[in-house]
Amino acid sequence: MDWLNPFGLAIVLLILAPNILWAMRVRFQSVTLAGKAIQVLEQIGRFGSMLLMCVSLGIFEFNTVWDVLVPYLLVNSCLLLLYWLFWAFFWHRRTAGKARMLAILPSAIFLFSGLLTLHWLLVVCGAIFAFAHLTITYRTQWTER
C-alpha cells in the first residue's frame, strides 16, 4: 500500500481520540452563531485534511526522506502532545482560550504537514479548516446537559 502514509494515519487517529472520548463521556450542547456556509467549509476542510494526511503524497517522494521525516515526526509529536495537554486542561475546566488552542493545534498540524511535504492540496484543506474551525470556535458557547 504505497499510497498510505502510516505516520499521517497515526496522527489523525491521535487527533480524533480525545474528541471521541469527549463525545462519549460529556453530554453537551453547542450553540454556534456561525452560519451554515462556515459549518460546511469546516467539514470540507476537516475531512479533506484528515484524508490527505493519510495519503502518501509528498513525504516519501523526496530523495532524502530523513531530511523531511525527522522534522515531520518531531514537530507533529510536539504539536500532538500540546493538543492532548490542552484537552486535559479543557476536560477539567472549559475556557475560551483552551477551546481556541484546541482549534489552533490541529490546524497547525495539517498546515505544517502540508507545507513540509509540499502536499499543496493538504495545505489548501488545512487553511480552509483553520479559517472555518477558528471562526466557529470564536462564535460557539458550550453548555452541559
CORMOJO-V564217 format. One record per run of one state. SS is the DSSP state (h for helix, s for strand, l for the rest). FROM is the first residue (numbers start at 1). TO is the last residue. Records with the same first field share a line. If there is no record, write none. Layout:
SS = FROM-TO + FROM-TO
//
This chain:
l = 1-3 + 5-5 + 26-27 + 33-35 + 56-64 + 93-95 + 118-119 + 139-139 + 145-145
s = 4-4 + 28-32 + 55-55 + 140-144
h = 6-25 + 36-54 + 65-92 + 96-117 + 120-138
//
